[in-house]
């Protein structure tokens, strides 16, 4: 009993001492703060946002981004009560509104609720997670897969887990921002090689690879901005000589390439196990949200035990896992959807070229850009096409270099030839009119733009 009293007395004394120490700390605080926190509206980042907004208002160009859709968007959509032909959806195989997907998703909600409510390690594991990962491994012909709650997070978590400050990551210059974020977080040395240039990659490897513990090379199966395909055979030949890990981002290739839509390895008839890391997203062909890594069992085990984006993140919502699994089931059971998608992509590219439009590097599959050149002109073109009942969004600086701005058209298996032909003709007509009246950055009223110059001043350079 005495021990308990002694313990309580010690606790009381500790509490009093803590209170006295806190009072002493407060009494030592300066009357005036050492520095005032910087207001967010004073940051240069906010100044840039404001300048862009004001510039648009001054020259009468509406912001084409954040357009709100009234319903599910596929080959068509509705916004503000009006119907549009839609070329801004990743729903390549039309699975997002397929009755099998929606029925299974509703059943998953009835069984599991909405959220996994915890990390999969502690209480968030559900049978649908394992089923989805097994299906992904089957599609890729590899041992295992791991799913994450975000496609962006997948690259960040996997790359930062597998490489560190003693390692080298070499990537295609057009790689997705999420890979760049993962490399930065890892602390690895980063080098890039010219787009789809295997010879340039070899130059980098020959110069640097022997100086590092591990070497990782990252490419995309289908490049999301240009719509061309990675030189996988050439990359694997280099891998056989330089011994690097090869990571292929299949976000825009799954469901698109190959006879049955299994992706880049099927397109080139290559053993999928010859690629170390297959990465992809669940938001496109598989009509859900999230991302995945597929490869060896050892790779999956490492990520499930060590990748912060998996260990410390809530598990993928069961309804999303179910929708993705059903979308993959459709991919494997209905290859005719992939075939129709390829036909539509080729038809769009053919029509665009006949109309004199520049489709850049695109091979005419899931992504077909129309290069405009000028960022302002591409924004205005997108806005004018909306008046024609066509929704296609611009990609502008800094997402692409100034001078390479474009409208990016995503093709689905559900687009009709009539829709494609109409969209191409409208795009060609509108772009020609903009070019004839020299609408673009070069035509800006510089006197008006100078009115914005005070907004470019920041506390650091004023």
GILIN-V961421 format. One record per pair of residues at least 12 apart in sequence whose ideal C-beta (glycine too) atoms are under 7 Angstrom apart, sorted by the first residue. I is the first residue (numbers start at 0). GAP is how many residues later the second one is. D is the distance in whole Angstrom. If there is no record, write none. Layout:
BEGIN
i = {I | I}
gap = {GAP | GAP}
d = {D | D}
END
This chain:
BEGIN
i = {41 | 43 | 46 | 46 | 46 | 49 | 50 | 50 | 50 | 53 | 53 | 54 | 54 | 57 | 58 | 60 | 60 | 60 | 60 | 61 | 63 | 63 | 63 | 63 | 63 | 66 | 71 | 71 | 72 | 72 | 73 | 73 | 73 | 73 | 73 | 73 | 73 | 73 | 74 | 74 | 74 | 74 | 76 | 82 | 83 | 83 | 83 | 84 | 84 | 84 | 84 | 85 | 86 | 86 | 86 | 86 | 86 | 86 | 87 | 87 | 87 | 87 | 88 | 88 | 89 | 89 | 89 | 90 | 90 | 91 | 91 | 91 | 91 | 91 | 91 | 91 | 91 | 92 | 92 | 92 | 92 | 92 | 92 | 92 | 92 | 93 | 93 | 93 | 93 | 94 | 94 | 94 | 94 | 94 | 95 | 97 | 99 | 99 | 100 | 100 | 100 | 100 | 103 | 103 | 103 | 104 | 104 | 104 | 107 | 107 | 107 | 107 | 108 | 111 | 111 | 113 | 113 | 114 | 114 | 115 | 115 | 115 | 115 | 115 | 117 | 117 | 118 | 118 | 118 | 118 | 118 | 119 | 120 | 123 | 123 | 124 | 125 | 127 | 127 | 127 | 127 | 128 | 128 | 128 | 128 | 130 | 131 | 131 | 131 | 131 | 132 | 132 | 132 | 134 | 134 | 135 | 135 | 135 | 136 | 138 | 138 | 138 | 139 | 139 | 139 | 140 | 140 | 141 | 141 | 141 | 141 | 141 | 141 | 142 | 142 | 143 | 143 | 143 | 144 | 144 | 144 | 144 | 145 | 145 | 145 | 145 | 145 | 145 | 146 | 146 | 146 | 146 | 147 | 147 | 147 | 147 | 147 | 148 | 148 | 148 | 148 | 149 | 149 | 150 | 150 | 150 | 150 | 150 | 151 | 152 | 152 | 153 | 153 | 153 | 153 | 154 | 154 | 154 | 154 | 154 | 155 | 155 | 155 | 155 | 155 | 156 | 156 | 156 | 156 | 157 | 157 | 157 | 157 | 157 | 158 | 158 | 158 | 158 | 159 | 159 | 159 | 160 | 160 | 160 | 160 | 161 | 162 | 162 | 162 | 162 | 163 | 163 | 163 | 164 | 164 | 165 | 165 | 166 | 166 | 166 | 166 | 166 | 166 | 167 | 167 | 167 | 167 | 167 | 167 | 167 | 168 | 168 | 168 | 168 | 168 | 169 | 169 | 169 | 169 | 169 | 169 | 169 | 170 | 170 | 171 | 171 | 171 | 171 | 171 | 172 | 172 | 172 | 172 | 173 | 173 | 173 | 173 | 174 | 174 | 175 | 175 | 175 | 178 | 188 | 190 | 190 | 195 | 195 | 195 | 197 | 197 | 197 | 197 | 200 | 200 | 201 | 204 | 204 | 208 | 208 | 214 | 214 | 215 | 215 | 215 | 216 | 216 | 216 | 216 | 217 | 218 | 218 | 219 | 220 | 220 | 220 | 220 | 220 | 220 | 220 | 220 | 221 | 221 | 221 | 221 | 221 | 221 | 221 | 223 | 223 | 223 | 224 | 224 | 224 | 225 | 225 | 225 | 225 | 226 | 226 | 226 | 226 | 226 | 226 | 226 | 226 | 227 | 227 | 227 | 228 | 228 | 228 | 228 | 229 | 229 | 231 | 231 | 231 | 232 | 232 | 235 | 235 | 244 | 244 | 245 | 245 | 246 | 246 | 246 | 247 | 247 | 247 | 247 | 248 | 248 | 249 | 249 | 249 | 249 | 249 | 250 | 250 | 250 | 251 | 251 | 251 | 253 | 253 | 254 | 254 | 254 | 255 | 255 | 255 | 255 | 256 | 258 | 259 | 259 | 260 | 260 | 260 | 275 | 276 | 276 | 276 | 277 | 277 | 277 | 278 | 279 | 281 | 284 | 284 | 285 | 285 | 285 | 286 | 286 | 287 | 287 | 287 | 287 | 288 | 289 | 289 | 289 | 336 | 339 | 340 | 340 | 340 | 340 | 341 | 343 | 343 | 343 | 343 | 344 | 344 | 344 | 344 | 344 | 345 | 346 | 346 | 347 | 347 | 347 | 347 | 347 | 347 | 348 | 348 | 348 | 350 | 350 | 350 | 351 | 351 | 351 | 354 | 354 | 354 | 355 | 356 | 356 | 356 | 356 | 357 | 357 | 365 | 365 | 366 | 366 | 367 | 367 | 368 | 368 | 368 | 369 | 369 | 369 | 369 | 370 | 370 | 371 | 371 | 371 | 371 | 372 | 372 | 373 | 373 | 373 | 374 | 374 | 374 | 374 | 374 | 375 | 375 | 376 | 376 | 376 | 377 | 377 | 377 | 377 | 377 | 378 | 378 | 379 | 379 | 380 | 380 | 380 | 380 | 381 | 381 | 383 | 384 | 384 | 384 | 387 | 389 | 389 | 391 | 391 | 392 | 393 | 393 | 394 | 406}
gap = {417 | 414 | 408 | 409 | 411 | 405 | 401 | 404 | 405 | 398 | 401 | 394 | 397 | 390 | 385 | 315 | 318 | 319 | 322 | 321 | 315 | 318 | 319 | 329 | 330 | 12 | 24 | 25 | 13 | 16 | 12 | 15 | 17 | 20 | 22 | 23 | 338 | 340 | 337 | 339 | 340 | 344 | 314 | 306 | 305 | 306 | 307 | 304 | 305 | 334 | 338 | 305 | 303 | 304 | 305 | 322 | 323 | 336 | 303 | 304 | 305 | 322 | 321 | 323 | 193 | 194 | 320 | 196 | 321 | 163 | 164 | 192 | 193 | 249 | 274 | 320 | 321 | 162 | 192 | 237 | 238 | 244 | 245 | 248 | 320 | 243 | 318 | 319 | 320 | 190 | 191 | 192 | 232 | 235 | 191 | 232 | 226 | 230 | 186 | 222 | 225 | 226 | 218 | 219 | 222 | 214 | 217 | 218 | 20 | 210 | 211 | 214 | 210 | 14 | 206 | 203 | 205 | 199 | 202 | 198 | 199 | 200 | 201 | 202 | 196 | 197 | 192 | 193 | 194 | 195 | 196 | 195 | 190 | 190 | 191 | 190 | 192 | 190 | 193 | 194 | 197 | 18 | 186 | 187 | 192 | 194 | 15 | 189 | 192 | 193 | 12 | 13 | 14 | 190 | 193 | 156 | 158 | 192 | 157 | 123 | 189 | 193 | 132 | 138 | 154 | 131 | 132 | 130 | 131 | 136 | 152 | 153 | 154 | 153 | 154 | 152 | 153 | 156 | 147 | 148 | 149 | 155 | 146 | 147 | 154 | 157 | 158 | 164 | 143 | 145 | 169 | 174 | 142 | 143 | 144 | 161 | 162 | 141 | 164 | 165 | 167 | 140 | 141 | 100 | 130 | 132 | 139 | 140 | 26 | 138 | 156 | 125 | 137 | 138 | 139 | 21 | 23 | 24 | 27 | 124 | 22 | 25 | 26 | 29 | 153 | 150 | 151 | 152 | 153 | 24 | 121 | 135 | 145 | 149 | 20 | 23 | 24 | 27 | 22 | 25 | 26 | 141 | 142 | 145 | 146 | 54 | 23 | 25 | 51 | 53 | 22 | 23 | 24 | 22 | 23 | 46 | 47 | 21 | 45 | 46 | 47 | 48 | 49 | 20 | 21 | 23 | 40 | 41 | 44 | 47 | 14 | 19 | 21 | 47 | 49 | 21 | 23 | 31 | 34 | 35 | 45 | 47 | 21 | 47 | 21 | 23 | 24 | 47 | 48 | 19 | 20 | 21 | 22 | 21 | 49 | 51 | 52 | 43 | 45 | 44 | 48 | 73 | 39 | 23 | 13 | 17 | 32 | 34 | 35 | 33 | 36 | 37 | 40 | 16 | 37 | 36 | 33 | 37 | 33 | 35 | 29 | 30 | 28 | 29 | 31 | 18 | 27 | 29 | 30 | 29 | 16 | 29 | 29 | 27 | 28 | 29 | 31 | 32 | 36 | 42 | 43 | 30 | 31 | 34 | 35 | 143 | 144 | 145 | 27 | 28 | 143 | 144 | 170 | 175 | 134 | 135 | 136 | 143 | 134 | 135 | 136 | 138 | 139 | 140 | 141 | 142 | 133 | 134 | 135 | 28 | 35 | 38 | 134 | 18 | 34 | 32 | 36 | 38 | 35 | 37 | 34 | 38 | 31 | 32 | 29 | 30 | 29 | 30 | 32 | 16 | 27 | 30 | 31 | 30 | 31 | 13 | 14 | 28 | 29 | 30 | 29 | 30 | 33 | 32 | 114 | 115 | 26 | 31 | 30 | 76 | 83 | 82 | 85 | 109 | 110 | 108 | 76 | 75 | 78 | 70 | 74 | 77 | 19 | 16 | 18 | 22 | 15 | 16 | 17 | 14 | 12 | 42 | 42 | 46 | 38 | 41 | 42 | 36 | 40 | 32 | 35 | 36 | 39 | 31 | 26 | 30 | 34 | 76 | 73 | 25 | 70 | 71 | 72 | 23 | 67 | 69 | 71 | 76 | 19 | 20 | 21 | 23 | 66 | 18 | 70 | 73 | 16 | 20 | 61 | 63 | 72 | 76 | 13 | 15 | 19 | 69 | 70 | 73 | 16 | 18 | 72 | 69 | 70 | 73 | 72 | 13 | 67 | 70 | 71 | 12 | 13 | 44 | 45 | 41 | 43 | 41 | 43 | 37 | 38 | 39 | 36 | 37 | 39 | 57 | 33 | 35 | 33 | 34 | 35 | 59 | 30 | 32 | 31 | 66 | 67 | 21 | 22 | 27 | 30 | 66 | 64 | 65 | 57 | 62 | 63 | 16 | 18 | 27 | 28 | 29 | 15 | 17 | 54 | 59 | 26 | 49 | 50 | 53 | 12 | 25 | 46 | 41 | 42 | 45 | 38 | 33 | 36 | 15 | 17 | 15 | 12 | 13 | 13 | 20}
d = {6 | 5 | 6 | 7 | 6 | 6 | 5 | 5 | 6 | 6 | 7 | 7 | 6 | 5 | 6 | 7 | 6 | 5 | 7 | 5 | 6 | 4 | 6 | 6 | 6 | 6 | 6 | 5 | 5 | 5 | 7 | 6 | 5 | 6 | 6 | 6 | 6 | 6 | 5 | 4 | 5 | 7 | 6 | 7 | 5 | 6 | 4 | 6 | 5 | 5 | 6 | 5 | 7 | 6 | 4 | 4 | 6 | 7 | 5 | 6 | 5 | 6 | 6 | 7 | 6 | 4 | 6 | 6 | 6 | 5 | 6 | 6 | 5 | 6 | 5 | 6 | 7 | 5 | 5 | 7 | 6 | 4 | 7 | 7 | 6 | 7 | 6 | 5 | 5 | 7 | 7 | 4 | 4 | 5 | 4 | 6 | 6 | 7 | 6 | 5 | 5 | 6 | 5 | 7 | 5 | 5 | 6 | 5 | 7 | 5 | 5 | 4 | 5 | 6 | 4 | 6 | 6 | 7 | 5 | 6 | 3 | 7 | 6 | 6 | 6 | 7 | 7 | 6 | 6 | 6 | 6 | 4 | 6 | 6 | 3 | 7 | 5 | 5 | 4 | 5 | 6 | 7 | 6 | 6 | 6 | 6 | 6 | 5 | 6 | 5 | 4 | 6 | 6 | 5 | 5 | 5 | 5 | 7 | 6 | 6 | 6 | 7 | 5 | 5 | 4 | 4 | 7 | 6 | 6 | 7 | 5 | 5 | 7 | 5 | 4 | 7 | 5 | 4 | 5 | 7 | 4 | 6 | 6 | 5 | 5 | 5 | 6 | 6 | 6 | 5 | 5 | 7 | 6 | 5 | 7 | 6 | 6 | 5 | 6 | 6 | 5 | 6 | 6 | 6 | 3 | 6 | 7 | 4 | 4 | 7 | 5 | 6 | 3 | 7 | 6 | 7 | 4 | 5 | 5 | 6 | 6 | 5 | 4 | 6 | 6 | 4 | 6 | 3 | 6 | 7 | 7 | 5 | 6 | 6 | 6 | 3 | 6 | 6 | 5 | 4 | 4 | 7 | 6 | 5 | 4 | 7 | 5 | 4 | 6 | 5 | 6 | 6 | 6 | 4 | 7 | 6 | 4 | 4 | 5 | 5 | 4 | 7 | 7 | 6 | 5 | 7 | 6 | 7 | 4 | 5 | 5 | 5 | 5 | 5 | 7 | 5 | 6 | 7 | 5 | 7 | 7 | 5 | 6 | 4 | 6 | 6 | 7 | 5 | 7 | 5 | 7 | 6 | 5 | 5 | 5 | 6 | 7 | 6 | 7 | 7 | 6 | 6 | 5 | 7 | 5 | 7 | 7 | 7 | 6 | 5 | 4 | 6 | 6 | 7 | 6 | 6 | 7 | 5 | 5 | 7 | 4 | 7 | 6 | 5 | 6 | 7 | 5 | 5 | 7 | 5 | 6 | 6 | 4 | 5 | 7 | 5 | 7 | 3 | 7 | 6 | 4 | 4 | 4 | 6 | 7 | 6 | 6 | 6 | 7 | 5 | 6 | 7 | 6 | 6 | 6 | 4 | 6 | 6 | 7 | 3 | 6 | 6 | 7 | 4 | 5 | 6 | 4 | 6 | 6 | 7 | 7 | 7 | 6 | 7 | 6 | 5 | 5 | 6 | 6 | 7 | 7 | 6 | 4 | 6 | 5 | 5 | 7 | 4 | 6 | 6 | 5 | 6 | 7 | 5 | 7 | 5 | 6 | 6 | 7 | 4 | 5 | 4 | 6 | 7 | 5 | 6 | 5 | 5 | 3 | 5 | 6 | 7 | 6 | 5 | 4 | 7 | 7 | 4 | 7 | 5 | 6 | 4 | 6 | 6 | 5 | 7 | 7 | 4 | 6 | 6 | 6 | 4 | 6 | 6 | 4 | 4 | 5 | 6 | 4 | 5 | 4 | 4 | 7 | 5 | 5 | 6 | 7 | 5 | 4 | 7 | 7 | 7 | 4 | 6 | 5 | 7 | 5 | 7 | 5 | 4 | 6 | 6 | 5 | 5 | 6 | 6 | 7 | 5 | 7 | 6 | 5 | 7 | 6 | 3 | 6 | 6 | 6 | 4 | 7 | 6 | 5 | 5 | 7 | 4 | 6 | 5 | 7 | 6 | 6 | 7 | 4 | 7 | 6 | 7 | 6 | 5 | 6 | 4 | 7 | 5 | 6 | 5 | 7 | 6 | 7 | 5 | 5 | 6 | 6 | 7 | 6 | 6 | 6 | 4 | 5 | 4 | 5 | 6 | 4 | 7 | 5 | 5 | 5 | 6 | 4 | 4 | 6 | 4 | 6 | 6 | 5 | 7 | 6 | 6 | 6 | 6 | 6 | 6 | 5 | 6 | 5 | 6 | 6 | 6 | 5 | 5 | 6 | 5 | 5 | 6 | 7 | 6 | 5 | 7}
END
